[in-house]
């Protein structure tokens, strides 16, 4: 028999320990939720994203922010861009966020970048005017909204992005 993964024993309470290497790779922190389901006879553990359950709302917010700001809009959970609008939509939708974006989210403070480069994903960076606004729900960082515009200063859109992040946060909380 060929073993392709890590073996863990189930304890008397039905618990297993997910190895640290796997938790680190998937950015799973203590206290985070995992989705558990059966697929093709296998038990699947999947990192749960509260924001993904509000995909329709985040898509609507991305479209609305794009119409107001005429900028590229990206909405992420803690792993991937789940909604996008503008010319960057195909480039970034469903792509993994960069460590730089993750650090900004975890710092829980909005960041404005003026005509400097920022890694958006591991593979792509943009030299633009950018706002990254973390989404904080029930005290937890759950994602972010980015406004990216190559031509215009984005500071005038801070109130709009704050409103959008607050709407998403309130929907998650309720």
N, C-alpha and C positions, 0 to 999 in steps of 0.2 A: 504494500500500500504506500502510495506517494503522498506525503504531507506538504501542502502548499501554503500553510499559514501558521499562526500561533495557536497552540492548544491551551485551553483554560477549562478547569473543572467547575461545574455548577455546585454551589454549596447547598446545605440542607434547606435553606430558605429560597432556593431557586435563583440566586444571584451569581453573576459572573463579573470578573474584573476586566475592564477594557485596558489593554496594555498602554503604558504611558506614551510609547512611540506612536501609536495609532491616535490617541487623544491629541497629541501635539500636532501631528500631521493634519488632522481635521479641525484644529482649533477648538476642541471640546474642553470647556472649563468645568470645574466642580459646580454642581447645582444646575447645569444646563439640561434642557429637556432633549430626549431622544424619542423619535417615532419608532415604534416596533410593529412590524406587520409580517405576514407570510406571503411569499411570492414564489411560485413554482416549487412548492415544497420546502423552501428555505426560510429561516427566520432572518429578517432583515432589520438591522438597526440603522437608522438614518438620522442625521442631525436635524433637529426640528427648527424651522424658521417661522417665527410668528408673523413676520412680514409677508412671507409667501402666501399665507392664508388671506391676505388683503391685496392680492395681485391686481384685481380689477380696480380697486381704489388707487393703488400706487400708479397704475397705468394712466388713470384719469388725471391724477395730480401731475404726472410727467407731461402729459399733453397740455394741461392748463398752464403750467409754468413755462413750457416752450412757447405757447402763444403769447404770454405776457412779456417774456424776456427776449424772445427770438434767439435763444441760446440752446446749446445742447444740455439735456437734463438726464442725469443718471441717478437711479435709486437703487441702493444696495441693502442687503441684509448683512450679516457679519462675514459672509463668504463670497457672494456673487452679486452682480448687477441684475436685479430682478425686473426692473422697468427702465426704459430709455425712450427718449424722443429727440429728434433732430438728426443731423447728418452722422452722428456717432452711433446711432442705434444699432446698426448691423455690426459695427466694430466692437461694441462693448456689451451688448445684451447677453446675459447668461455667462459672462466671463468672470473669472475669479478676481476679486479686488486685490490690490497690491498691499504689501506690508505697510507702506506709507499711509494709505487710506485707513487701514485697520488701526494704526497708531493714533491717527486723528480721531477716529470714532471712540477709541478707548480713553482718550484724553478728555472727551465729553465737552469740547469747546469748538465753536465755529472757527474756521480758518479761512482767511481771504488771501489769495495768492495773486499778485499782480505781475503779469508777463514774465513768469518764471516757469521752470519745468517741474512737473509732478508726475511720479509714476502712478498711472491709473490702474494698470494691471502689471503682472510681472514682465510682460513682453512690450507694453506700450506706455510711453510717456507723452504728455502734452505740454507744450509751452504756450500758455494761454493765461487769461484772467479767469480764476476759478474760486468758487466758494464751496467748501465742504462743510456741511452742517450735520452733526450727529443726530440721530433719532434716539431719544431717551424715553423709555416707557417703564413705569413702575420702578424707577431708579436704575434700570439696566440699559446699557447701550445695546441697541438692537439693529442698527443700520445707519445709513446716511443718505442725504440728498446732495448731489453735486450740480452746480450750474457752471458750465464751461463756455466761454465766449472768447474767440481769438481777437476780435476787433474792439469790443466795448469793455469799459470798466464795469465790473459786476457788483460793486459795493451798493449801488442803488437798489439791488434786488434782495438785500438782507431781510427786510420785513416779509417779503413774499416767501422766501425759503423758510423763515422761522414759522410762518403760518402753516406752510405745507408739512413741516416736520411735526408741528404740534397736532395737526389733524391726524396724521398717521399714528402718533403716539397715543392719542386719546382713543382711537379705534381699537388699538391693541389692548389698552387697559380695560376696555369695557367688554 
